Amino acid sequence: MPLRQFAANSPVFCRNDASAAMYIVCSGTVEITDGATRQFQIGPGEIFGELALMEESHRQESATACTATEVAVVDRAMFLKLIATEPELALQIMQAIAERVRDGSA
């Protein structure tokens, strides 16, 4: 998977951007916001941007690197291939979404 680095306080994506990928945090932290309101923070091993990728819709939230951050970039084609070859990944994504919904942060 391709990796991207973001400096602290750099946007990963903005609300209403087209969705081209989801991300897995390798190092650092990312804050997810809905306008000016902080929704939740993502750390190493966690994913973000998956909902818009699955729905093929525009971003509903913004993501900003809080610290120097490195993420793995998973585009839609790679996502579909991974789901087909690694069904456990689909379960992990569903668990992450369910946890955010339960916590009220999705």
N, C-alpha and C positions, 0 to 999 in steps of 0.2 A: 504494500500500500504506500502511496506517496505520502511524504511527511511535509508539514508546513510549520514554520515558526512565526510566532507573533510576539511583538514587544509588549510590555505592560501597557495597559490602557488602549490597545489597538483593537479595532473592531474585527471580528471574525466574519460576521454578517450582520445586516441591519434588517429591521422589520420591513416587510413588503419586498425584500429582495426575492428574486427567483431562486428556487431551491435546486441546487445542482449536486449537493453532497450532504452526507452526515459526517460526524467527526467523533473520533475516539481520542480522549486526552491521554497523551503519553507522559507529559510533565507539565506542571504549572496548574493554574486554575482559570476557569472561565465563568463569568457571571452572565446569567440569562435575565433579561429585563423585558418588561412589557411597557414600553414608553419609558417613564422615569421610575417605575416601580420594580424593585428587585424581586424576581420570582424564586430563583435558587442559584446555587453555585455548584459547578461541576469540577471534579478533581481527577487525578490519574486513574485510568481504567474505566472511567465513565463515558457515556455517549451523550451527544446532543445533536439536534438538527434532524432527528430521525422521522418525526411526524410529517414535516413538510416534504421530505424525500419520498416517504411512502405514499402520500396523497398527491404528489406532484403538484403542489400548490406553492404559493408565495409564503415567505416566512411570516409568522404571527408575532414573533419576538425578535429581539436583538441579542447577539452574543458578543461579549467583549472580554479579551484576555485581561485578567486582573494582575497577573505577574507574567514574566517571560514564560511563554507556553509553547509546547510542541504538540501538534495533533496529527493523527493519521486521517487521511481524507478518503472517504468511501463514496464513490459516485454511484448512481442508480444501477448501472450495468454490473458493477462489482458487488453491490448490495444484493441484487437478485441472484448472482452466482454464488455468493457466500451463503445465502439462505438455502439455496438448493443443495449445496455440498456440506453445509454445517448447520443442520436443523437446530442444534443447541443454541446457535446465535439468535435465531428467531425467538426462542424462549427467553433468552437473556434480555432482548429488547423489550419484549412484552412485560417482563418483570420490572424493568426500569420505568416503563410508562405507567404501570399499575402503581408503583411506589410513589411516583410524582402525583398521580391523581389522588391517591389515598392521603398524601401529605398536603394536598391542596396547592401544589406548586406547578401543576400542569394546566 
